[in-house]
Each structure stands twice: as structure tokens, then as C-alpha cells.
């Protein structure tokens, strides 16, 4: 009897391990889909932008916003100058 119960325990352990492995594979498959990758990248980019443009109190960092605006204006001017020369 003892041998039979240990065999049943081993079979149950194998079945449980197989189920965990199947769930892990399903989870990894979901994480590797292009849609999931894009969603993670978007969330990361939003978090980095928020972190770069606000201080610890959540207030907008004017110096960063000003620098980004100046860069944007400079790029527009460069584009207009190149277009006018063409």
C-alpha cells in the first residue's frame, strides 16, 4: 500500500508540474505577442516622460518643457529653411 500511495503522489506531482509548465508557457506566449510588447513599450515611454517632466510633488518642470518646446521650434525652423532652399 505504501508503495502505491507514493506512486500516486509522484504522479500527482508530475501532473501539477505539467499544469504549471503549461500556464508558464501560455504566459510567456502572451508576453511575446507584438501587441503586448507595444503596450509595455508605450507604458514605459509614458512613465519616463512623466518622470522627466514632473518633480516629486507632481508639478510640471518648466525648464524641461521649455527646452522641449525650444527644440521643437528649432526643428520646425530647420525644416522650413531646408524646404525654402530646395
C-alpha positions in Angstrom: 0.0 0.0 0.0 2.7 2.5 0.9 4.4 2.0 -2.4 1.2 2.6 -4.3 0.5 5.8 -2.4 4.0 7.2 -3.1 3.5 6.3 -6.8 0.2 8.2 -6.7 2.0 11.2 -5.0 4.6 11.2 -7.8 2.0 11.0 -10.5 0.1 13.9 -8.8 3.3 15.9 -8.6 4.1 15.3 -12.3 0.5 16.4 -13.3 0.8 19.5 -11.1 4.2 20.3 -12.7 2.8 19.8 -16.1 -0.1 22.2 -15.4 2.3 24.9 -14.0 4.5 24.5 -17.1 1.6 24.9 -19.4 0.5 28.0 -17.6 4.0 29.4 -17.8 4.3 28.7 -21.5 0.9 30.4 -22.1 2.0 33.5 -20.1 5.3 33.7 -22.0 3.5 33.4 -25.3 1.1 36.2 -24.3 4.1 38.4 -23.3 5.8 37.8 -26.5 3.0 39.0 -28.8 3.7 42.2 -30.7 0.6 43.8 -29.1 1.8 43.1 -25.6 5.3 44.3 -26.4 4.0 47.6 -27.9 1.8 48.1 -24.8 4.7 47.6 -22.5 6.9 50.0 -24.5 4.1 52.6 -24.5 3.6 52.4 -20.8 7.4 52.6 -20.2 7.7 55.7 -22.5 4.8 57.4 -20.8 6.3 56.7 -17.4 9.7 58.0 -18.5 8.1 61.2 -20.0 6.1 61.8 -16.8 9.2 61.3 -14.7 11.3 63.7 -16.8 8.6 66.4 -16.9 7.4 66.5 -13.4 9.0 66.8 -10.0 8.4 64.7 -6.9 5.4 66.7 -6.0 3.8 66.2 -9.4 4.4 69.7 -10.5 5.4 70.4 -14.1 9.1 71.1 -14.5 9.0 74.3 -16.6 12.7 74.2 -17.6 12.2 70.8 -19.2 9.0 71.8 -21.0 10.8 75.0 -22.2 13.7 73.1 -23.6 11.5 70.6 -25.4 9.4 73.4 -26.9 12.6 75.2 -28.0 13.9 72.0 -29.6 10.6 71.6 -31.4 10.6 75.1 -32.7 14.3 74.7 -33.8 13.4 71.6 -35.7 10.5 73.3 -37.5 12.7 76.3 -38.4 15.4 73.9 -39.8 12.8 72.1 -41.8 11.4 75.3 -43.2 14.9 76.6 -44.1 15.7 73.3 -45.9 12.4 73.4 -47.8 13.0 77.1 -48.8 16.5 76.2 -50.2 15.1 73.4 -52.3 
